[in-house]
Amino acid sequence: VLQHVGDLLHRHRNPDATGAEPSFDPLVPFGAYCRAPKSLDPQDDAVHPRTLTAHSPLDKEPLGDYAMADPAEVRAAVAEVRRRALAPGAWALADRAAFAGRLADVLLAELDAVVAEIALHTGRPDLEVLSGELLTVLETATWLRDHAVDVLGPEPRRASALFLGSKFHVEYAPHGAVAVIAPWNYPVQLALVPVLTALAAGNGVVLKPSELTPFAGPLIARLC
């Protein structure tokens, strides 16, 4: 999967030039795309089934079914988030910083429910979920809210005497599409922190949560 998504990112370097939509939906969650298919036929469910069942790490009871994306859907998602991220005027830096702040507000408002959901799927105590998963996310989100504009904004540079009257500055440009491939051990923190930083830099994100903790994809999409 790592190689497959990496190949897709290289294959879609140029955005679609057909125009931009006024809204920007940066996050494309895909449940769990958990194994490289043996066949490229998306109809062959016997080769790569389209759903994944999550189980409790405590008693192995099923916790729900999650949709898996086939290669064509992953390819389309990468192309779409790249097109939207690189469209002229897609997402201003101040709006990206504000987005991080709004996510922190939503997470705080739903904190008890989020802690309970992560605890259910990981088997961890609430206190460990709060300290190990969510405090890092909240710290990252609030830091981006307060500092992203200063850190990622244009930086002036001193002009040479050969260019009297000129002004120079450095601008940071997004790559376009970023793949976040998250592990199982801290499934929300190690997904959402790189998602937030990639979004703050102006990129679109395709998120692939671990097949062992597929709940993280829909949870993060809900928070965003």
N, C-alpha and C positions, 0 to 999 in steps of 0.2 A: 504493500500500500504506500509506503514512504516513497519508493521509486516511482510508482505510478503517479502520485500527486506531484512529485517533483518534475516529472516529464511534462505533466499538464501545464504547470506554471511556466516552463520554458517555451511551451508550444503556443502560449497565448500572450506573448509580450505586447502585441499591438492592440489597442482598444478598437472596438467597433466605431466607425466614424459616422454612423447614421443619425447621431443626435442623442441628447441626454434627456432623461425624464426629470421632472422637477423634484421628485422625492428620491431619497437615497436609502436603500435598505441594505446595510453593510453585512449583515450576518446571515449566512445560509446554513442552518443546522441540518444535519443529515442522519440523526439517530446514530447508528453504528454501521460504518462500512468496514467490516471487520476482517475480511479475507480477500486475497487476490483470486478472482474467478478463474476457473479452469477453462471456461468458454466465454466468448464475447456475445453470445446469444442471450439477450436480456429476458427472453421468454422461458429459458431453461431453468425453472425453479429448482429442479432436482440437483443442478450443479451449484447454483448459488441462490439459496432461498432469500426472499425479500423481507423477511422479518427475523428479529432476534429476540429471544426471551431472556429477560434478566431474572436472576435468582438472588435471594437473600444470602449473604455470606454467613449468616448465623444458623439458619435451619434449611437452606436450599429451597425454600418455598418460592414459587414464581411471583415476580413483582410486576410483570407487565411485558407486553410485546412492543418492540420498537422497529420502525421501518429502516431498511438498509437501502442505500443508493447503489445503482449499478454504474459501470464506468461512463456510460453516456450522460447520466445525470450529474456525475462529478465534473465531467468535462464541460457541460453546459453551465454549471454553477461557477466554475472558475472563469469562464468567458464573461458571464453576466456581471459578477462582482468587479472584474477588471474594467469592463466597459463603464459601469456606473462610477467607479472610483476615479477614473481618469477623464471623465467627461468634464468639459470646461465649467468651472463654478460648481462642481458637484457637492462639496462639503467644506465650508469655510472652517478655518482653524478654531475660531471662537466657538463655533457650533460643535465641533468635536470635543472641546474642553467641557462645554455645557452638557453634552451627552454623558460624559463620564460622571459628572456631578449628579445628573438625574438617575443614573444607574445606582449610585451610592444611596440616594434617597429611597429608591424602590426597594433595594436590598434591606435597608434599615426598617422600612415599613412592613416588610414580609419576613423579617428575620426569624421569628419562631417557626414559621411554616417551612422556610428554607432549611433551617437546622434540622428539623424533623425529617425532611425528605432525604437529605444527605445521610443522616444517621441510619435511616431505614435501609438505604442501598449500600452503605459501606460497613455497617456494623459497629461504627465508632460511637463513643459516648458524646453527648451533646457538647460538653465542654471542649473536647478535642476537635470537634467539627468547627466550633466557633473560633478557637484559637489557631488551629492549623489550616483551616480552609478560608474562613470568611474575613477575619481581621486583615489578612494580607490583601484580599480583594478590596476591602473598604479603604485601606491605606493607599493602595495604588490609584483607585478611582478618585479619591479626594485630592491626591497629589497632582494628578493630571488635570483635574478641574482648576486647581489654583496656579499651576506652573506651566502647563502645556503651551500656552500662547507665548510666554517668554522664551521657553527652551526651543520651541520649534519654529518660531517666527523668524523673519529675515534678520540677518546679522550684518551690521555695517562693517566694512573693512577700510583701513587707511589707504588712501590713494597715493601712488607714487608721484614725485615731483614732476615726472614727465606727463602727468595727466591732471594738471592744475585745472580746477573747476569741475572735475568729474567726481562722481560718487560711485562707490562700489559696495555691493552687499552680496551675501550668500543666502540662497533660498533652498529649503529642503523640499524635495518633490517625492510623492509616494511612488512605490513600485507598482501598485495597482492591486493585484490579488496576492493574498498571503494565506498559506495553509497552516492551520494550527492543528497538530496531531497530538492529542492529549493522552497522558498515561492514566492508569487506574488508581494509583496510590493516593493522589490528591486530585480527584477528577474535576472539581470545580475551580480550585485555585490555579492549577497548572493548565487549565483551559482559559479561564476568564482573564487572568493577568496578561497573557500574550495577546488575547483578543483585544483587550482594552488598549494596549500599547500600539498594536497594529492599526486600530481604528483611529487613535489619536494622531498617528502619523499620516492619516489620509487614505489608508488602504481599505479595500474590501476584504472580508475574511470568509474562508470556507473552513468550517470546524469539523474535525473528525474525532469524536470522543472514543475512549477505549471500549472495546467490545465487552469488557467486564463491567463497565459502569456506563451503559448507554443513556441512562437517565440524565446525565449532565448536559447533553445536547438540548433537549427540550426545556430543561430548567434554565439554561443560560439564555435561550431564545426568549423565554417568558420574561426574564429580568430585563432584557434589552428592549 
